[in-house]
Amino acid sequence: MKYRSRTEITNMMLDSAREGATKTKIMYKAYLSYGQLVEYLKFLQQNDLLEHDVDKQVYRPTEKGLKFLNLSNDLSEMVTVLR
């Protein structure tokens, strides 16, 4: 697997949590180790991109997280078109 940027990893995590996801589901879908997962979850929550539902033990993107994901996907499409 090629090296991925923080943005690519963040996008994969937010996308996998779109409908609500446990740590395990996010970890597997984003191809992360547990250590990486914990680090990124903390980062995303501190930046208000991901929220944790303690009762259901599920993570979901916030409105800001969904906006970030959509903008990032749009930018990726633009770059692909330019190549």
C-alpha positions in Angstrom: 0.0 0.0 0.0 1.3 3.5 -0.9 1.9 6.1 1.8 -1.2 8.1 2.6 -1.5 11.7 3.7 -3.3 12.7 6.9 -6.1 14.1 4.7 -6.6 10.7 2.9 -6.7 8.9 6.2 -9.1 11.5 7.7 -11.3 11.1 4.6 -11.4 7.3 4.9 -12.3 7.6 8.6 -15.0 10.1 8.2 -16.5 8.2 5.2 -16.5 4.9 7.1 -18.3 6.6 10.1 -20.9 8.4 7.9 -23.8 6.1 9.2 -22.2 5.6 12.6 -19.4 3.1 13.2 -17.5 1.5 16.1 -13.8 1.8 16.5 -13.3 -1.6 15.0 -15.2 -0.8 11.9 -13.4 2.5 11.3 -10.0 0.8 12.0 -10.7 -1.9 9.4 -12.2 0.3 6.7 -9.4 3.0 7.0 -6.6 0.3 7.2 -5.2 1.6 10.5 -3.5 0.0 13.4 -5.1 0.5 16.8 -2.5 3.0 17.8 -3.1 5.0 14.7 -6.8 4.8 15.2 -6.6 6.2 18.8 -4.4 9.0 17.6 -6.7 10.0 14.7 -9.9 9.7 16.7 -8.5 12.1 19.3 -7.4 14.5 16.6 -10.7 14.4 14.8 -12.7 14.9 18.0 -10.5 17.8 19.1 -11.1 19.5 15.7 -14.9 18.9 15.9 -14.9 16.7 12.8 -16.1 13.5 14.6 -18.4 12.9 17.6 -18.7 10.0 19.9 -22.1 8.7 21.1 -21.1 7.2 24.4 -24.4 5.3 25.0 -24.2 3.5 21.7 -20.3 3.4 21.4 -20.6 4.8 17.9 -18.7 7.5 16.1 -20.3 9.9 13.6 -19.0 12.8 11.6 -20.2 16.2 12.7 -21.7 18.8 10.3 -18.2 20.3 10.0 -16.7 16.8 9.3 -19.2 16.1 6.5 -18.4 19.5 5.0 -14.7 18.7 5.2 -15.3 15.3 3.5 -17.3 16.8 0.7 -14.9 19.6 0.0 -12.0 17.2 0.1 -13.7 14.8 -2.4 -14.5 17.8 -4.7 -10.8 18.9 -4.6 -9.7 15.3 -5.4 -12.0 15.2 -8.4 -10.7 18.5 -9.7 -7.1 17.4 -9.4 -7.9 14.1 -11.2 -9.5 16.1 -14.1 -6.4 18.3 -14.4 -4.0 15.3 -14.8 
